[in-house]
Amino acid sequence: MVILRTLTTRDWPLWREARLAALTDAPHAFTSRLADWHAGGEEQWRTRMALPGAHHVVALQEGRPVGMARGVPGQDGTGELHSLWVSPPLRGRGLGDRLIAALVTWARASDLGVLRLAVLPGNEPARALYRRHGFVPAAEPGRLLPQDDTREQLMVRRLDGPAPGTVPGSPADARET
């Protein structure tokens, strides 16, 4: 069984374990690199966890991290979804859906009206997951990537209503409220 656990600043070792696993497994999916964080000391990890209003969720199976996601409050009622990762053996089994739902719940509870995210070029599985959850391409261009002339794709989702494709009051809608 996989459980979702919301982390506090005291849980920085668990966040570090999940983040390093994500960067090791899928370096192509993140702009951060393992070398940027692998040697990071306790202070670096605590600082990351201590951002006011941020929300860190780790998926655990038998006590080991198998997924993660981070929500960060932004400006003007906008939140950002960061660091979404699911361990390869669990991909395609709904864990990414559960992690996104947990961040949508956090964003709504934080009175945020929009969630934004950035996805790297070529990460079609992630784009498909985000589209299933109502994220659409943003009008503005994403950040220019340092290794080439491509940009991140920004995606946004309004939070003022049920998840796309659900009927209000249905079990699918209830998981996000």
C-alpha positions in Angstrom: 0.0 0.0 0.0 1.2 3.5 -0.8 0.4 6.3 1.7 0.8 10.1 1.2 2.5 11.9 4.0 2.6 15.7 4.3 6.1 16.7 5.6 7.2 19.4 8.0 10.6 21.0 8.3 11.7 18.2 10.7 11.2 15.7 7.9 13.9 17.2 5.7 15.9 13.8 5.6 12.8 12.1 4.0 12.4 14.9 1.5 16.1 14.7 0.7 15.8 10.9 0.1 12.8 11.4 -2.2 14.4 14.3 -4.1 17.7 12.5 -4.6 15.8 9.4 -5.9 13.9 11.6 -8.3 17.0 13.3 -9.6 18.8 10.0 -10.0 15.9 8.3 -11.7 14.7 11.1 -14.0 17.4 13.7 -14.6 15.8 14.6 -17.9 12.6 15.7 -16.1 14.1 18.4 -13.9 16.1 21.6 -14.3 18.0 20.8 -11.1 20.8 18.3 -11.3 21.8 15.7 -8.8 25.2 17.3 -8.3 23.3 20.5 -7.2 21.7 18.7 -4.3 23.6 15.5 -3.7 26.2 17.2 -1.5 23.7 19.6 0.1 24.0 19.7 3.8 21.3 19.8 6.4 21.0 23.6 6.2 20.3 23.5 2.4 17.6 21.0 2.9 16.0 22.7 5.9 16.0 26.0 4.0 14.1 24.3 1.1 11.5 22.9 3.5 11.1 26.1 5.5 9.5 28.3 2.7 6.4 29.9 4.3 3.2 28.3 3.0 4.9 25.6 1.0 3.5 22.1 1.0 5.6 19.0 0.7 4.1 15.6 0.1 5.9 12.3 -0.2 4.4 8.9 -1.2 5.7 6.1 0.9 5.6 2.3 0.3 6.9 0.2 3.1 8.5 3.3 4.6 10.5 4.2 1.4 9.8 7.3 -0.8 8.2 6.3 -4.1 6.8 9.6 -5.1 6.8 13.3 -4.3 5.4 16.7 -5.1 5.8 20.2 -3.8 3.5 23.2 -3.7 4.8 26.7 -3.4 2.7 29.8 -2.9 3.2 32.5 -5.6 1.9 36.0 -6.2 -1.6 37.2 -6.9 -3.4 34.0 -5.8 -1.2 31.7 -7.8 0.6 28.6 -6.5 3.2 26.5 -8.2 3.5 22.7 -8.5 7.1 21.6 -8.3 9.1 18.4 -8.1 6.4 15.9 -9.1 8.0 12.4 -9.4 6.7 8.8 -9.2 9.0 5.8 -9.0 9.1 3.8 -12.3 7.5 0.6 -10.9 4.5 2.7 -9.8 4.0 4.9 -12.9 0.6 4.4 -14.6 -1.1 3.3 -11.4 -2.6 6.5 -10.3 0.0 7.8 -7.8 0.7 10.9 -9.9 -3.0 11.6 -9.8 -3.0 11.3 -6.0 -0.1 13.6 -5.7 -1.6 16.2 -7.9 -4.9 15.9 -6.0 -3.1 16.5 -2.8 -1.6 19.7 -4.1 -4.9 20.9 -5.5 -6.4 20.3 -2.1 -3.5 22.4 -0.5 -3.9 25.1 -3.1 -7.7 25.4 -2.5 -7.2 25.4 1.3 -4.6 28.2 0.8 -7.2 30.2 -1.2 -5.1 30.0 -4.4 -7.1 30.4 -7.6 -4.5 29.0 -10.0 -1.8 26.3 -10.0 1.1 26.7 -12.4 3.9 24.4 -13.4 6.7 24.1 -15.9 7.4 20.9 -17.8 10.5 20.3 -19.9 10.4 19.7 -23.6 9.9 16.0 -24.6 8.3 15.0 -21.3 5.1 13.8 -22.9 4.0 11.5 -20.1 4.1 14.4 -17.7 2.2 16.6 -20.1 -0.5 14.0 -20.5 -0.8 13.6 -16.8 -1.1 17.4 -16.3 -3.6 17.7 -19.2 -5.8 15.0 -17.5 -5.9 17.2 -14.5 -7.0 20.3 -16.4 -3.7 22.0 -16.9 -3.4 23.9 -20.2 -0.5 25.6 -21.9 0.0 29.1 -20.6 0.1 32.1 -22.9 3.5 33.3 -21.8 6.7 31.4 -22.7 8.6 29.4 -20.2 12.2 29.9 -19.0 14.9 29.5 -21.6 16.9 26.4 -20.8 20.6 26.9 -20.5 21.7 23.8 -22.5 19.9 24.7 -25.8 17.5 27.2 -27.3 14.3 25.5 -26.0 12.0 26.7 -23.3 10.1 25.1 -20.5 6.4 24.8 -21.3 4.3 26.6 -18.7 0.9 25.1 -17.9 -1.9 26.5 -15.7 -5.0 25.2 -14.0 -7.8 27.3 -12.6 -9.1 26.0 -9.3 -12.5 27.5 -9.1 -14.6 24.4 -9.8 -14.4 20.7 -9.9 -11.6 18.8 -11.7 -12.1 18.7 -15.5 -14.2 15.7 -16.6 -15.9 15.2 -13.3 -19.4 15.7 -12.1 -19.8 17.7 -8.9 -20.3 15.4 -6.0 -18.8 12.4 -7.8 -16.1 10.3 -6.1 -13.5 11.8 -8.6 -14.5 15.3 -7.6 -14.5 14.4 -3.8 -10.9 13.3 -3.8 -9.8 16.9 -4.5 -12.0 18.8 -2.1 
